[in-house]
Amino acid sequence: MSDDRSLFAVSVINTSEIANAIYKWADKYGLIDNVSTLAEIGSGTESRGESFHGLPDAILYNALQRLEKAGRAVLLPGDNLQELGVKFLA
């Protein structure tokens, strides 16, 4: 028998909560009616300490899509996911 073991974690991430946290952050930093990139949102210095900082791009993208569907943001295409633009709406 082998003593090789694998460790993994399963987490349920609520994209609605992430979307709300991102929008509150944008409002707090005066980003409403301005454009930010997904990279700035997920790994920028202003988002350090926020619950969404460092999350995978795909999860952030899903949360931003929720904001767009709710009329709270407009997503602007970039050359890649990191360069995706997000205009937060009032």
N, CA, C and O atoms as a CHARMM CRD file, in Angstrom:
* protein
*
  360
    1    1 MET  N      0.82100  -1.18700   0.00000 PROA 1      0.00000
    2    1 MET  CA     0.00000   0.00000   0.00000 PROA 1      0.00000
    3    1 MET  C      0.86400   1.24900   0.00000 PROA 1      0.00000
    4    1 MET  O      1.93600   1.28400   0.60300 PROA 1      0.00000
    5    2 SER  N      0.39100   2.24400  -0.66800 PROA 2      0.00000
    6    2 SER  CA     1.10200   3.50900  -0.78000 PROA 2      0.00000
    7    2 SER  C      0.56100   4.51300   0.23800 PROA 2      0.00000
    8    2 SER  O     -0.63000   4.51900   0.54900 PROA 2      0.00000
    9    3 ASP  N      1.43700   5.34600   0.74000 PROA 3      0.00000
   10    3 ASP  CA     1.01500   6.40700   1.64900 PROA 3      0.00000
   11    3 ASP  C      0.75500   7.71800   0.90500 PROA 3      0.00000
   12    3 ASP  O      0.57100   8.76000   1.53400 PROA 3      0.00000
   13    4 ASP  N      0.74000   7.67100  -0.43400 PROA 4      0.00000
   14    4 ASP  CA     0.45500   8.87900  -1.20800 PROA 4      0.00000
   15    4 ASP  C     -0.96500   9.32700  -0.90800 PROA 4      0.00000
   16    4 ASP  O     -1.91500   8.54500  -0.94800 PROA 4      0.00000
   17    5 ARG  N     -1.07300  10.58500  -0.61400 PROA 5      0.00000
   18    5 ARG  CA    -2.39300  11.14000  -0.30700 PROA 5      0.00000
   19    5 ARG  C     -2.56300  12.44000  -1.07500 PROA 5      0.00000
   20    5 ARG  O     -1.60100  13.15500  -1.35500 PROA 5      0.00000
   21    6 SER  N     -3.77900  12.71500  -1.39500 PROA 6      0.00000
   22    6 SER  CA    -4.09800  13.97400  -2.05700 PROA 6      0.00000
   23    6 SER  C     -4.99000  14.78800  -1.14600 PROA 6      0.00000
   24    6 SER  O     -5.83400  14.24500  -0.43400 PROA 6      0.00000
   25    7 LEU  N     -4.80100  16.06500  -1.17400 PROA 7      0.00000
   26    7 LEU  CA    -5.61600  16.97300  -0.38800 PROA 7      0.00000
   27    7 LEU  C     -6.24700  17.96600  -1.34000 PROA 7      0.00000
   28    7 LEU  O     -5.56400  18.55400  -2.17800 PROA 7      0.00000
   29    8 PHE  N     -7.52400  18.15100  -1.21600 PROA 8      0.00000
   30    8 PHE  CA    -8.19700  19.14700  -2.03200 PROA 8      0.00000
   31    8 PHE  C     -9.30300  19.77300  -1.21900 PROA 8      0.00000
   32    8 PHE  O     -9.77200  19.19900  -0.23600 PROA 8      0.00000
   33    9 ALA  N     -9.71200  20.94000  -1.63000 PROA 9      0.00000
   34    9 ALA  CA   -10.78300  21.65900  -0.94800 PROA 9      0.00000
   35    9 ALA  C    -11.90700  21.91700  -1.93200 PROA 9      0.00000
   36    9 ALA  O    -11.67400  22.15700  -3.11600 PROA 9      0.00000
   37   10 VAL  N    -13.10400  21.86400  -1.43600 PROA 10     0.00000
   38   10 VAL  CA   -14.27500  22.18000  -2.22800 PROA 10     0.00000
   39   10 VAL  C    -14.91300  23.40900  -1.59300 PROA 10     0.00000
   40   10 VAL  O    -15.12700  23.46400  -0.38200 PROA 10     0.00000
   41   11 SER  N    -15.20300  24.37000  -2.41800 PROA 11     0.00000
   42   11 SER  CA   -15.78100  25.60300  -1.90400 PROA 11     0.00000
   43   11 SER  C    -16.94100  26.00900  -2.78700 PROA 11     0.00000
   44   11 SER  O    -16.87100  25.90900  -4.01200 PROA 11     0.00000
   45   12 VAL  N    -17.98700  26.45800  -2.17000 PROA 12     0.00000
   46   12 VAL  CA   -19.11400  26.99600  -2.91100 PROA 12     0.00000
   47   12 VAL  C    -18.94500  28.51000  -2.92900 PROA 12     0.00000
   48   12 VAL  O    -18.95300  29.16600  -1.88700 PROA 12     0.00000
   49   13 ILE  N    -18.79400  29.04000  -4.11600 PROA 13     0.00000
   50   13 ILE  CA   -18.60300  30.47600  -4.25300 PROA 13     0.00000
   51   13 ILE  C    -19.89300  31.07600  -4.79400 PROA 13     0.00000
   52   13 ILE  O    -20.38700  30.67600  -5.84900 PROA 13     0.00000
   53   14 ASN  N    -20.42000  32.02500  -4.06800 PROA 14     0.00000
   54   14 ASN  CA   -21.65900  32.68200  -4.45100 PROA 14     0.00000
   55   14 ASN  C    -21.31500  33.91100  -5.29100 PROA 14     0.00000
   56   14 ASN  O    -20.85500  34.92600  -4.76800 PROA 14     0.00000
   57   15 THR  N    -21.54400  33.80500  -6.59600 PROA 15     0.00000
   58   15 THR  CA   -21.17000  34.90700  -7.48700 PROA 15     0.00000
   59   15 THR  C    -22.02300  36.15800  -7.24700 PROA 15     0.00000
   60   15 THR  O    -21.58200  37.26700  -7.54800 PROA 15     0.00000
   61   16 SER  N    -23.22100  35.99700  -6.71700 PROA 16     0.00000
   62   16 SER  CA   -24.04500  37.17200  -6.38900 PROA 16     0.00000
   63   16 SER  C    -23.38400  37.98500  -5.28400 PROA 16     0.00000
   64   16 SER  O    -23.34700  39.21400  -5.35000 PROA 16     0.00000
   65   17 GLU  N    -22.86300  37.30200  -4.27200 PROA 17     0.00000
   66   17 GLU  CA   -22.17900  37.99000  -3.17900 PROA 17     0.00000
   67   17 GLU  C    -20.90500  38.66300  -3.68600 PROA 17     0.00000
   68   17 GLU  O    -20.58700  39.78200  -3.28400 PROA 17     0.00000
   69   18 ILE  N    -20.19000  37.98700  -4.55800 PROA 18     0.00000
   70   18 ILE  CA   -18.97100  38.56600  -5.12600 PROA 18     0.00000
   71   18 ILE  C    -19.32400  39.79200  -5.95400 PROA 18     0.00000
   72   18 ILE  O    -18.65400  40.82000  -5.85900 PROA 18     0.00000
   73   19 ALA  N    -20.37200  39.69200  -6.76500 PROA 19     0.00000
   74   19 ALA  CA   -20.80500  40.82200  -7.58600 PROA 19     0.00000
   75   19 ALA  C    -21.14700  42.02200  -6.70200 PROA 19     0.00000
   76   19 ALA  O    -20.74700  43.14700  -7.00100 PROA 19     0.00000
   77   20 ASN  N    -21.87700  41.78800  -5.62900 PROA 20     0.00000
   78   20 ASN  CA   -22.23400  42.88000  -4.71700 PROA 20     0.00000
   79   20 ASN  C    -20.99800  43.48600  -4.06700 PROA 20     0.00000
   80   20 ASN  O    -20.90700  44.70500  -3.92100 PROA 20     0.00000
   81   21 ALA  N    -20.05200  42.64900  -3.67900 PROA 21     0.00000
   82   21 ALA  CA   -18.81800  43.14000  -3.06000 PROA 21     0.00000
   83   21 ALA  C    -18.02200  43.98500  -4.04600 PROA 21     0.00000
   84   21 ALA  O    -17.46600  45.01900  -3.67400 PROA 21     0.00000
   85   22 ILE  N    -17.96600  43.55200  -5.29900 PROA 22     0.00000
   86   22 ILE  CA   -17.24000  44.31600  -6.32600 PROA 22     0.00000
   87   22 ILE  C    -17.90900  45.67000  -6.53900 PROA 22     0.00000
   88   22 ILE  O    -17.22700  46.69100  -6.63800 PROA 22     0.00000
   89   23 TYR  N    -19.23100  45.68400  -6.61000 PROA 23     0.00000
   90   23 TYR  CA   -19.93600  46.94200  -6.84000 PROA 23     0.00000
   91   23 TYR  C    -19.75200  47.90300  -5.66700 PROA 23     0.00000
   92   23 TYR  O    -19.53900  49.09800  -5.87300 PROA 23     0.00000
   93   24 LYS  N    -19.83200  47.39100  -4.44500 PROA 24     0.00000
   94   24 LYS  CA   -19.61100  48.23800  -3.25800 PROA 24     0.00000
   95   24 LYS  C    -18.19600  48.80800  -3.26400 PROA 24     0.00000
   96   24 LYS  O    -17.98800  49.97200  -2.92300 PROA 24     0.00000
   97   25 TRP  N    -17.23200  47.98800  -3.65200 PROA 25     0.00000
   98   25 TRP  CA   -15.84100  48.42600  -3.75400 PROA 25     0.00000
   99   25 TRP  C    -15.71600  49.53700  -4.79800 PROA 25     0.00000
  100   25 TRP  O    -15.05000  50.54400  -4.55700 PROA 25     0.00000
  101   26 ALA  N    -16.35200  49.35600  -5.95200 PROA 26     0.00000
  102   26 ALA  CA   -16.30000  50.35800  -7.02100 PROA 26     0.00000
  103   26 ALA  C    -16.90100  51.67700  -6.54000 PROA 26     0.00000
  104   26 ALA  O    -16.36900  52.74800  -6.83200 PROA 26     0.00000
  105   27 ASP  N    -17.98500  51.60100  -5.81900 PROA 27     0.00000
  106   27 ASP  CA   -18.62800  52.80100  -5.28300 PROA 27     0.00000
  107   27 ASP  C    -17.72100  53.47400  -4.24900 PROA 27     0.00000
  108   27 ASP  O    -17.56400  54.69500  -4.25300 PROA 27     0.00000
  109   28 LYS  N    -17.13600  52.68300  -3.38000 PROA 28     0.00000
  110   28 LYS  CA   -16.24200  53.18800  -2.32600 PROA 28     0.00000
  111   28 LYS  C    -15.04800  53.94400  -2.90700 PROA 28     0.00000
  112   28 LYS  O    -14.61300  54.94800  -2.34300 PROA 28     0.00000
  113   29 TYR  N    -14.52000  53.46600  -4.02900 PROA 29     0.00000
  114   29 TYR  CA   -13.35100  54.09000  -4.64200 PROA 29     0.00000
  115   29 TYR  C    -13.69500  55.06900  -5.77100 PROA 29     0.00000
  116   29 TYR  O    -12.81100  55.48300  -6.52100 PROA 29     0.00000
  117   30 GLY  N    -14.96100  55.43600  -5.89300 PROA 30     0.00000
  118   30 GLY  CA   -15.35200  56.42600  -6.89200 PROA 30     0.00000
  119   30 GLY  C    -15.21700  55.95400  -8.32200 PROA 30     0.00000
  120   30 GLY  O    -14.90700  56.74400  -9.21300 PROA 30     0.00000
  121   31 LEU  N    -15.44800  54.66600  -8.55000 PROA 31     0.00000
  122   31 LEU  CA   -15.28500  54.09800  -9.88600 PROA 31     0.00000
  123   31 LEU  C    -16.58300  54.03300 -10.68700 PROA 31     0.00000
  124   31 LEU  O    -16.59400  53.53900 -11.81400 PROA 31     0.00000
  125   32 ILE  N    -17.67200  54.52900 -10.11000 PROA 32     0.00000
  126   32 ILE  CA   -18.93700  54.53900 -10.83700 PROA 32     0.00000
  127   32 ILE  C    -18.78700  55.51300 -12.01500 PROA 32     0.00000
  128   32 ILE  O    -18.28000  56.62400 -11.85400 PROA 32     0.00000
  129   33 ASP  N    -19.23000  55.08400 -13.18300 PROA 33     0.00000
  130   33 ASP  CA   -19.11300  55.81900 -14.44700 PROA 33     0.00000
  131   33 ASP  C    -17.68200  55.88400 -14.96300 PROA 33     0.00000
  132   33 ASP  O    -17.37200  56.69800 -15.83300 PROA 33     0.00000
  133   34 ASN  N    -16.81500  55.04200 -14.43900 PROA 34     0.00000
  134   34 ASN  CA   -15.44400  54.92400 -14.92100 PROA 34     0.00000
  135   34 ASN  C    -15.19500  53.49000 -15.36100 PROA 34     0.00000
  136   34 ASN  O    -15.96100  52.58500 -15.03200 PROA 34     0.00000
  137   35 VAL  N    -14.12100  53.29500 -16.10500 PROA 35     0.00000
  138   35 VAL  CA   -13.78800  51.95900 -16.60800 PROA 35     0.00000
  139   35 VAL  C    -12.58500  51.40800 -15.85400 PROA 35     0.00000
  140   35 VAL  O    -11.57900  52.09400 -15.67300 PROA 35     0.00000
  141   36 SER  N    -12.70500  50.16300 -15.42100 PROA 36     0.00000
  142   36 SER  CA   -11.60300  49.41200 -14.80500 PROA 36     0.00000
  143   36 SER  C    -11.43900  48.12700 -15.60600 PROA 36     0.00000
  144   36 SER  O    -12.33800  47.73300 -16.34800 PROA 36     0.00000
  145   37 THR  N    -10.30100  47.48100 -15.45500 PROA 37     0.00000
  146   37 THR  CA   -10.11900  46.18000 -16.09800 PROA 37     0.00000
  147   37 THR  C    -10.33700  45.07300 -15.07600 PROA 37     0.00000
  148   37 THR  O    -10.27800  45.30100 -13.86700 PROA 37     0.00000
  149   38 LEU  N    -10.58600  43.89200 -15.57500 PROA 38     0.00000
  150   38 LEU  CA   -10.72700  42.74300 -14.69500 PROA 38     0.00000
  151   38 LEU  C     -9.45200  42.55800 -13.87400 PROA 38     0.00000
  152   38 LEU  O     -9.52000  42.20600 -12.69700 PROA 38     0.00000
  153   39 ALA  N     -8.29700  42.79100 -14.48200 PROA 39     0.00000
  154   39 ALA  CA    -7.02900  42.65900 -13.76300 PROA 39     0.00000
  155   39 ALA  C     -6.95600  43.63700 -12.59400 PROA 39     0.00000
  156   39 ALA  O     -6.50600  43.26800 -11.50900 PROA 39     0.00000
  157   40 GLU  N     -7.38800  44.86600 -12.79800 PROA 40     0.00000
  158   40 GLU  CA    -7.38000  45.85700 -11.71500 PROA 40     0.00000
  159   40 GLU  C     -8.32800  45.45500 -10.59700 PROA 40     0.00000
  160   40 GLU  O     -8.02800  45.64300  -9.41800 PROA 40     0.00000
  161   41 ILE  N     -9.46100  44.90800 -10.97100 PROA 41     0.00000
  162   41 ILE  CA   -10.45000  44.50000  -9.97300 PROA 41     0.00000
  163   41 ILE  C     -9.94600  43.30900  -9.16400 PROA 41     0.00000
  164   41 ILE  O    -10.05000  43.29600  -7.93700 PROA 41     0.00000
  165   42 GLY  N     -9.40900  42.32600  -9.84600 PROA 42     0.00000
  166   42 GLY  CA    -9.02600  41.08400  -9.18400 PROA 42     0.00000
  167   42 GLY  C     -7.67200  41.07200  -8.52000 PROA 42     0.00000
  168   42 GLY  O     -7.45000  40.31200  -7.57700 PROA 42     0.00000
  169   43 SER  N     -6.75100  41.91300  -9.00000 PROA 43     0.00000
  170   43 SER  CA    -5.40900  41.85200  -8.41900 PROA 43     0.00000
  171   43 SER  C     -4.74000  43.21200  -8.27200 PROA 43     0.00000
  172   43 SER  O     -3.53500  43.28800  -8.03000 PROA 43     0.00000
  173   44 GLY  N     -5.50200  44.27600  -8.41500 PROA 44     0.00000
  174   44 GLY  CA    -4.94700  45.61300  -8.26900 PROA 44     0.00000
  175   44 GLY  C     -4.70500  45.98400  -6.81700 PROA 44     0.00000
  176   44 GLY  O     -5.23500  45.35200  -5.90300 PROA 44     0.00000
  177   45 THR  N     -3.91100  46.99900  -6.61900 PROA 45     0.00000
  178   45 THR  CA    -3.57800  47.40700  -5.25000 PROA 45     0.00000
  179   45 THR  C     -4.79500  47.92200  -4.48900 PROA 45     0.00000
  180   45 THR  O     -4.88100  47.73800  -3.27500 PROA 45     0.00000
  181   46 GLU  N     -5.73700  48.56500  -5.17800 PROA 46     0.00000
  182   46 GLU  CA    -6.91500  49.09500  -4.49000 PROA 46     0.00000
  183   46 GLU  C     -7.86600  48.00500  -4.00900 PROA 46     0.00000
  184   46 GLU  O     -8.67200  48.24500  -3.11000 PROA 46     0.00000
  185   47 SER  N     -7.78400  46.81400  -4.59200 PROA 47     0.00000
  186   47 SER  CA    -8.70200  45.74900  -4.16800 PROA 47     0.00000
  187   47 SER  C     -8.08400  44.82100  -3.11900 PROA 47     0.00000
  188   47 SER  O     -8.72900  43.87000  -2.67700 PROA 47     0.00000
  189   48 ARG  N     -6.84500  45.09200  -2.72300 PROA 48     0.00000
  190   48 ARG  CA    -6.22400  44.26400  -1.66900 PROA 48     0.00000
  191   48 ARG  C     -7.07700  44.30900  -0.40700 PROA 48     0.00000
  192   48 ARG  O     -7.55900  45.36400   0.00600 PROA 48     0.00000
  193   49 GLY  N     -7.24800  43.15100   0.18500 PROA 49     0.00000
  194   49 GLY  CA    -8.04700  43.05900   1.39700 PROA 49     0.00000
  195   49 GLY  C     -9.52800  42.83400   1.13800 PROA 49     0.00000
  196   49 GLY  O    -10.28500  42.56200   2.07000 PROA 49     0.00000
  197   50 GLU  N     -9.94600  42.94400  -0.10800 PROA 50     0.00000
  198   50 GLU  CA   -11.35600  42.69500  -0.44500 PROA 50     0.00000
  199   50 GLU  C    -11.57400  41.19700  -0.62400 PROA 50     0.00000
  200   50 GLU  O    -10.64200  40.46500  -0.95600 PROA 50     0.00000
  201   51 SER  N    -12.79100  40.74700  -0.40500 PROA 51     0.00000
  202   51 SER  CA   -13.11100  39.31300  -0.46600 PROA 51     0.00000
  203   51 SER  C    -12.87200  38.71600  -1.84800 PROA 51     0.00000
  204   51 SER  O    -12.64700  37.51100  -1.96600 PROA 51     0.00000
  205   52 PHE  N    -12.91600  39.52600  -2.88000 PROA 52     0.00000
  206   52 PHE  CA   -12.76500  39.02800  -4.24900 PROA 52     0.00000
  207   52 PHE  C    -11.33200  39.13000  -4.77000 PROA 52     0.00000
  208   52 PHE  O    -11.03100  38.61500  -5.84700 PROA 52     0.00000
  209   53 HSD  N    -10.45400  39.78300  -4.02800 PROA 53     0.00000
  210   53 HSD  CA    -9.06100  39.95200  -4.47300 PROA 53     0.00000
  211   53 HSD  C     -8.38300  38.59100  -4.59800 PROA 53     0.00000
  212   53 HSD  O     -8.39800  37.79200  -3.66100 PROA 53     0.00000
  213   54 GLY  N     -7.79000  38.33500  -5.76100 PROA 54     0.00000
  214   54 GLY  CA    -7.07400  37.09000  -5.98300 PROA 54     0.00000
  215   54 GLY  C     -7.91200  35.92300  -6.45500 PROA 54     0.00000
  216   54 GLY  O     -7.38700  34.83100  -6.66900 PROA 54     0.00000
  217   55 LEU  N     -9.21500  36.13600  -6.62100 PROA 55     0.00000
  218   55 LEU  CA   -10.05600  35.04200  -7.13700 PROA 55     0.00000
  219   55 LEU  C     -9.70800  34.78600  -8.60400 PROA 55     0.00000
  220   55 LEU  O     -9.22800  35.68600  -9.29400 PROA 55     0.00000
  221   56 PRO  N     -9.94600  33.57400  -9.07600 PROA 56     0.00000
  222   56 PRO  CA    -9.69800  33.26600 -10.48800 PROA 56     0.00000
  223   56 PRO  C    -10.50700  34.17800 -11.42700 PROA 56     0.00000
  224   56 PRO  O    -11.63300  34.56900 -11.11800 PROA 56     0.00000
  225   57 ASP  N     -9.91400  34.49800 -12.55600 PROA 57     0.00000
  226   57 ASP  CA   -10.56400  35.38300 -13.52700 PROA 57     0.00000
  227   57 ASP  C    -11.95100  34.90000 -13.92500 PROA 57     0.00000
  228   57 ASP  O    -12.86700  35.70700 -14.08000 PROA 57     0.00000
  229   58 ALA  N    -12.11200  33.59900 -14.09100 PROA 58     0.00000
  230   58 ALA  CA   -13.40600  33.05900 -14.52700 PROA 58     0.00000
  231   58 ALA  C    -14.50700  33.35400 -13.50200 PROA 58     0.00000
  232   58 ALA  O    -15.64600  33.62700 -13.88000 PROA 58     0.00000
  233   59 ILE  N    -14.17800  33.30100 -12.23000 PROA 59     0.00000
  234   59 ILE  CA   -15.16200  33.58900 -11.18500 PROA 59     0.00000
  235   59 ILE  C    -15.49500  35.08300 -11.18600 PROA 59     0.00000
  236   59 ILE  O    -16.66000  35.46500 -11.07900 PROA 59     0.00000
  237   60 LEU  N    -14.47000  35.91900 -11.30600 PROA 60     0.00000
  238   60 LEU  CA   -14.71100  37.36500 -11.37700 PROA 60     0.00000
  239   60 LEU  C    -15.55300  37.71200 -12.59800 PROA 60     0.00000
  240   60 LEU  O    -16.45100  38.55100 -12.52700 PROA 60     0.00000
  241   61 TYR  N    -15.25600  37.06500 -13.71200 PROA 61     0.00000
  242   61 TYR  CA   -16.01500  37.31200 -14.94300 PROA 61     0.00000
  243   61 TYR  C    -17.48900  36.95700 -14.74200 PROA 61     0.00000
  244   61 TYR  O    -18.37000  37.70900 -15.16000 PROA 61     0.00000
  245   62 ASN  N    -17.75600  35.83100 -14.11400 PROA 62     0.00000
  246   62 ASN  CA   -19.14900  35.44200 -13.85000 PROA 62     0.00000
  247   62 ASN  C    -19.84200  36.47000 -12.96200 PROA 62     0.00000
  248   62 ASN  O    -21.00500  36.80300 -13.19200 PROA 62     0.00000
  249   63 ALA  N    -19.14100  36.97200 -11.95400 PROA 63     0.00000
  250   63 ALA  CA   -19.72500  37.98100 -11.07400 PROA 63     0.00000
  251   63 ALA  C    -19.98900  39.27700 -11.84600 PROA 63     0.00000
  252   63 ALA  O    -21.02300  39.91700 -11.65600 PROA 63     0.00000
  253   64 LEU  N    -19.05700  39.65600 -12.71100 PROA 64     0.00000
  254   64 LEU  CA   -19.23800  40.87400 -13.50500 PROA 64     0.00000
  255   64 LEU  C    -20.38600  40.72500 -14.50100 PROA 64     0.00000
  256   64 LEU  O    -21.09400  41.69200 -14.78200 PROA 64     0.00000
  257   65 GLN  N    -20.57100  39.52900 -15.03100 PROA 65     0.00000
  258   65 GLN  CA   -21.71800  39.27900 -15.91100 PROA 65     0.00000
  259   65 GLN  C    -23.02500  39.48000 -15.15000 PROA 65     0.00000
  260   65 GLN  O    -24.00000  39.98100 -15.71100 PROA 65     0.00000
  261   66 ARG  N    -23.04900  39.09500 -13.88800 PROA 66     0.00000
  262   66 ARG  CA   -24.24000  39.31600 -13.05900 PROA 66     0.00000
  263   66 ARG  C    -24.52400  40.81200 -12.91000 PROA 66     0.00000
  264   66 ARG  O    -25.67200  41.25000 -12.99500 PROA 66     0.00000
  265   67 LEU  N    -23.45900  41.58700 -12.68600 PROA 67     0.00000
  266   67 LEU  CA   -23.64300  43.03600 -12.58400 PROA 67     0.00000
  267   67 LEU  C    -24.17100  43.61600 -13.88600 PROA 67     0.00000
  268   67 LEU  O    -25.01500  44.51100 -13.87400 PROA 67     0.00000
  269   68 GLU  N    -23.67500  43.10800 -15.01000 PROA 68     0.00000
  270   68 GLU  CA   -24.15400  43.58300 -16.30200 PROA 68     0.00000
  271   68 GLU  C    -25.62900  43.24100 -16.49400 PROA 68     0.00000
  272   68 GLU  O    -26.40600  44.08600 -16.93700 PROA 68     0.00000
  273   69 LYS  N    -26.01500  42.02700 -16.16800 PROA 69     0.00000
  274   69 LYS  CA   -27.42000  41.62200 -16.31100 PROA 69     0.00000
  275   69 LYS  C    -28.33600  42.44800 -15.41700 PROA 69     0.00000
  276   69 LYS  O    -29.49900  42.67400 -15.75100 PROA 69     0.00000
  277   70 ALA  N    -27.80900  42.90000 -14.27700 PROA 70     0.00000
  278   70 ALA  CA   -28.59300  43.70900 -13.34300 PROA 70     0.00000
  279   70 ALA  C    -28.58700  45.19600 -13.71000 PROA 70     0.00000
  280   70 ALA  O    -29.21300  46.00400 -13.02400 PROA 70     0.00000
  281   71 GLY  N    -27.87500  45.56500 -14.80200 PROA 71     0.00000
  282   71 GLY  CA   -27.81800  46.94900 -15.22300 PROA 71     0.00000
  283   71 GLY  C    -26.88700  47.81000 -14.38500 PROA 71     0.00000
  284   71 GLY  O    -27.00800  49.03500 -14.38500 PROA 71     0.00000
  285   72 ARG  N    -25.96200  47.18400 -13.67200 PROA 72     0.00000
  286   72 ARG  CA   -25.04000  47.92600 -12.80100 PROA 72     0.00000
  287   72 ARG  C    -23.64700  48.05400 -13.40500 PROA 72     0.00000
  288   72 ARG  O    -22.77500  48.69900 -12.82300 PROA 72     0.00000
  289   73 ALA  N    -23.43100  47.44100 -14.57100 PROA 73     0.00000
  290   73 ALA  CA   -22.13300  47.51700 -15.24000 PROA 73     0.00000
  291   73 ALA  C    -22.29700  47.19700 -16.71800 PROA 73     0.00000
  292   73 ALA  O    -23.26500  46.55800 -17.13100 PROA 73     0.00000
  293   74 VAL  N    -21.33200  47.65400 -17.50100 PROA 74     0.00000
  294   74 VAL  CA   -21.23800  47.31100 -18.91700 PROA 74     0.00000
  295   74 VAL  C    -19.86300  46.69000 -19.11200 PROA 74     0.00000
  296   74 VAL  O    -18.85200  47.25900 -18.70000 PROA 74     0.00000
  297   75 LEU  N    -19.83100  45.51900 -19.74300 PROA 75     0.00000
  298   75 LEU  CA   -18.56300  44.84100 -20.01200 PROA 75     0.00000
  299   75 LEU  C    -18.07500  45.22500 -21.39900 PROA 75     0.00000
  300   75 LEU  O    -18.82500  45.18100 -22.37500 PROA 75     0.00000
  301   76 LEU  N    -16.80500  45.60200 -21.46800 PROA 76     0.00000
  302   76 LEU  CA   -16.19200  46.05200 -22.71700 PROA 76     0.00000
  303   76 LEU  C    -15.10200  45.06700 -23.11800 PROA 76     0.00000
  304   76 LEU  O    -14.18100  44.83200 -22.33500 PROA 76     0.00000
  305   77 PRO  N    -15.17700  44.48700 -24.30600 PROA 77     0.00000
  306   77 PRO  CA   -14.21700  43.45400 -24.69200 PROA 77     0.00000
  307   77 PRO  C    -12.77200  43.95000 -24.67800 PROA 77     0.00000
  308   77 PRO  O    -12.48200  45.10200 -25.00300 PROA 77     0.00000
  309   78 GLY  N    -11.89000  43.05400 -24.29500 PROA 78     0.00000
  310   78 GLY  CA   -10.45500  43.30500 -24.34400 PROA 78     0.00000
  311   78 GLY  C     -9.80100  42.20800 -25.15900 PROA 78     0.00000
  312   78 GLY  O    -10.47900  41.30200 -25.64400 PROA 78     0.00000
  313   79 ASP  N     -8.49100  42.28200 -25.31400 PROA 79     0.00000
  314   79 ASP  CA    -7.77300  41.25600 -26.06500 PROA 79     0.00000
  315   79 ASP  C     -7.77000  39.91400 -25.34700 PROA 79     0.00000
  316   79 ASP  O     -7.61900  38.86800 -25.97800 PROA 79     0.00000
  317   80 ASN  N     -7.93600  39.94300 -24.03000 PROA 80     0.00000
  318   80 ASN  CA    -8.03600  38.72600 -23.23500 PROA 80     0.00000
  319   80 ASN  C     -8.86300  39.04000 -21.99300 PROA 80     0.00000
  320   80 ASN  O     -9.28000  40.18100 -21.79600 PROA 80     0.00000
  321   81 LEU  N     -9.09700  38.05500 -21.17300 PROA 81     0.00000
  322   81 LEU  CA    -9.96100  38.23200 -20.00500 PROA 81     0.00000
  323   81 LEU  C     -9.40400  39.27700 -19.04000 PROA 81     0.00000
  324   81 LEU  O    -10.16500  40.05900 -18.47100 PROA 81     0.00000
  325   82 GLN  N     -8.09000  39.29600 -18.85300 PROA 82     0.00000
  326   82 GLN  CA    -7.46700  40.27200 -17.94500 PROA 82     0.00000
  327   82 GLN  C     -7.71100  41.70900 -18.41000 PROA 82     0.00000
  328   82 GLN  O     -7.78500  42.62100 -17.58600 PROA 82     0.00000
  329   83 GLU  N     -7.83400  41.91300 -19.71000 PROA 83     0.00000
  330   83 GLU  CA    -8.01500  43.24100 -20.27300 PROA 83     0.00000
  331   83 GLU  C     -9.48500  43.60800 -20.48300 PROA 83     0.00000
  332   83 GLU  O     -9.79200  44.66800 -21.02900 PROA 83     0.00000
  333   84 LEU  N    -10.38600  42.73500 -20.04900 PROA 84     0.00000
  334   84 LEU  CA   -11.80700  43.02800 -20.13400 PROA 84     0.00000
  335   84 LEU  C    -12.08100  44.32500 -19.39300 PROA 84     0.00000
  336   84 LEU  O    -11.66200  44.48800 -18.24700 PROA 84     0.00000
  337   85 GLY  N    -12.78300  45.25000 -20.04000 PROA 85     0.00000
  338   85 GLY  CA   -13.13400  46.50500 -19.39300 PROA 85     0.00000
  339   85 GLY  C    -14.47700  46.39400 -18.71100 PROA 85     0.00000
  340   85 GLY  O    -15.37200  45.69100 -19.18100 PROA 85     0.00000
  341   86 VAL  N    -14.61100  47.09200 -17.59800 PROA 86     0.00000
  342   86 VAL  CA   -15.87100  47.11300 -16.85300 PROA 86     0.00000
  343   86 VAL  C    -16.20000  48.55700 -16.52400 PROA 86     0.00000
  344   86 VAL  O    -15.45000  49.23300 -15.82200 PROA 86     0.00000
  345   87 LYS  N    -17.32900  49.02000 -17.03800 PROA 87     0.00000
  346   87 LYS  CA   -17.80400  50.35600 -16.68200 PROA 87     0.00000
  347   87 LYS  C    -18.93400  50.16800 -15.68900 PROA 87     0.00000
  348   87 LYS  O    -19.97200  49.58700 -16.00900 PROA 87     0.00000
  349   88 PHE  N    -18.72200  50.66200 -14.49100 PROA 88     0.00000
  350   88 PHE  CA   -19.74300  50.56600 -13.43700 PROA 88     0.00000
  351   88 PHE  C    -20.75600  51.67700 -13.62100 PROA 88     0.00000
  352   88 PHE  O    -20.39100  52.82900 -13.85700 PROA 88     0.00000
  353   89 LEU  N    -22.02900  51.32800 -13.51200 PROA 89     0.00000
  354   89 LEU  CA   -23.12100  52.27500 -13.72500 PROA 89     0.00000
  355   89 LEU  C    -23.82000  52.60800 -12.40300 PROA 89     0.00000
  356   89 LEU  O    -23.91000  51.78000 -11.49500 PROA 89     0.00000
  357   90 ALA  N    -24.31000  53.84700 -12.32900 PROA 90     0.00000
  358   90 ALA  CA   -25.03400  54.28100 -11.12300 PROA 90     0.00000
  359   90 ALA  C    -26.42200  53.68500 -11.09700 PROA 90     0.00000
  360   90 ALA  O    -27.18300  53.93400 -10.16100 PROA 90     0.00000
